[in-house]
Amino acid sequence: MAGCSAEADGAVPTPTTTVSFNHGVTPSPTEPTAPGSVPPGRVGTPAPSQRIRFVPERVVLPGGAGAPVLKATTVDGQLQVPGARRVGWWDGGAEAGDPFGSVVLAGHVDSKTEGLGFFSRLLGVRRGEVVVLNGSGHTASYRVVSVVSVRKDALATKSGAFDQTTDHRLVLITCTGAYDASRGGYEDNLVVTALPMGLAQ
């Protein structure tokens, strides 16, 4: 994801290629599920008619600060993340309200031209706090269950942040750790994981 560094410009890592949250993300393929079958561990999830799915258009972090969420596509193994004041929703991942899979939002911690990024606020997020997604007139709330630092070269390959076979969850990603311009930016990524508090409304 470019722009995590003061010199970045806009991309994030998804699984398959080496990820640097500095610019670069590519989702690893997941095995298809046979038509009509239920993915492992998904027995008892609400029927499609009971779920409301929507693409996130706004994210509200603990404390009430909110920012627009824009669609972010993977290009040449890199997730193209918007400017520092906005957040990107990985369009290869789940939507809010899906029965399973990760809703992945990525944002810059800072920018050479825009200063601190909206997702710099993730550095202060704690377990138990609530993150809210809005879109198409709907709302989905998620409670934070983990906040971890991951080496940027392991984000897409080992962190599981982009996993679409897991139970439904929200994953928020930005840069953290020491900044080293000679090595392309920040050394680590901050990965905040949150679980749904109920069906989207």
N, C-alpha and C positions, 0 to 999 in steps of 0.2 A: 504494500500500500504506500504509494508515494506520499510524501508529505508528512511522515512521522518525524522526519528530521527537519531541522531548520532549513534544509536545502531540498527537501523532498518536493515532489510535484503531484503525485496522485495515484497510488496503486496499493493493493494488499494481497497477501498470499493465500491461496486455497490449495488443498491437497493435490499432489501428484508431482509437482515440481518442488524444488527447494524453496521454502518460503522465507521471504524477508519482508517484514512488515514495513518495509522501507519502500517497497514497490514489488509486489509479486505474489500472486495467489492463484492456485488452480485447484479445482475440486477433483478429488479422485473419484473414479466411477464407482457406483454402488451396484450390487447385484440386483437385477430386476425381480420383482415379486410377481408370481403367477397370478393371472387375472382371477379375482374373486377370493384370493387367499389373504390371510392376515399375517403381517410380518411377525416374527418371533417376539413374544412379550407384549403384543398389542391386543390380546384378547380382552374383551370387555370395554374397549374404547367406544365413545359415542358414535352412533351411526352418522353418516354424512348429513342427513337431514337435521341432526341435532347440533351440528357444528357450524360456526360462522368463521370463514376464512377470509383474510384480507391482507393486502400488501401494506406494510407499515408506511405511513406518510409523515409521522411525527413521533419522536421519542421524548419522554419526560423522565428525567433522572431524579433520584432521591433529592429532596430539597426544592423541587418544583421547576427547575430550569429545563426548558424544552428546545428542541431544534428540528428543522425539517429533515426528513429522510428521503433520499433520492435513490433510484434504482442504480445499482453498481454492477457492471458486467465484467467478466473476466476476458482479458485480451492478451494473447500470447503468454498465458500463465500468470498474469497479474490482474488483481482486482482493482479496477479503476475507481478510486475513492474521491468524492467531491471535495471542495475547499474546506478549510479548517472550521468554519462556522456551521457546516452541515455534516450529515452522516450518510454513509452508503449502506443500502440493503443489498446483500449478495443475491442476485436473481437466480442463482443456481441452488439456493437453499429453500427451506420451508417458509411458508407464510404464517402470520400470526393465526392461531386457532387450528392449525393442522394437527392431526392425531399423533404424528411423530415427526422427527427430523429437527434440525437446528435452524432457527431464525438467526442469521448472522448479520450483525451491524458492525461496521468498521468506520473509524474516524481518526483524524490526525490529532496528536497531542499538541502539536504546535506547527507553525509555518513561518518561513523566513519573511514572508510578505504580510501575513495576517496575524502574527503573534500567537498567543495561546489558542489552541483549538477547543471546540466544545467538549470533546472527549477527554480533555485534561481533567475534567471533573471525575472521571472514573478512578483517578488516583486516590480519591477520598471515599469511594464507595465501600460499604461494609456488608458482611453477611447479614441477612434478615431484612435488609432494606428493599424497597419496591421500585421497579421500573415499569413504566406504562407505555404501551404502543397504541397509537391512534391511526385510523385510516378508514375511508369510505363510511364515516359515521359510526364506526365501531371502536371498541376499546378492549385491550387485553392487558392484564396485569401479571407481572412475574416477580417472584421473590428471589433475591440473590442468595445462592447457596455456596458459591466459591469465588474467590478472587486470587488468581495465581499469576506468577510471572513465568514466561516461557521464552527460551532462547529463540531468536527470530528465525534461525535456520531449522527449527523443529516445529514451528507453528503449524504448517500444513501437513507435515509428515507424522508427527508424534503426539500432538496435543489433543487431537480429536475434536478440535473446535469446529470443523466443517462437516462433522459426521451427520449423515442423513438417515442412518439406520437406528439411531437412538430414540428414546422417548422424547416427546416434544419438549423443547427448551429454547431459551433465548441466550445467545452468546454475543457479548460486546467486546470489541478488540481495539486496542490502541497501542502506541509505543511506550516503552518505559526503560529504565536502566540507564547505564552510562551512555553518553553521546560521543561518538568517535567519527568525525567527518571523514577521516582517511579510510574508514572501513564501511562507509556508506550510511552512517546514521546511528540510531539507537541500537543497543545490543539485544534488547529483549522486547517482548510484547506482553502487555497486560491482558489477560483473558478473564472476563467476568461472566459467570454462568448463572442463569436464573431459571427457576421452574415456574410453570403456569399456576396461578392461584385459582383458576376456574376457567370455564368456557368463555370465549370472547363474547362480549355483549354488543 
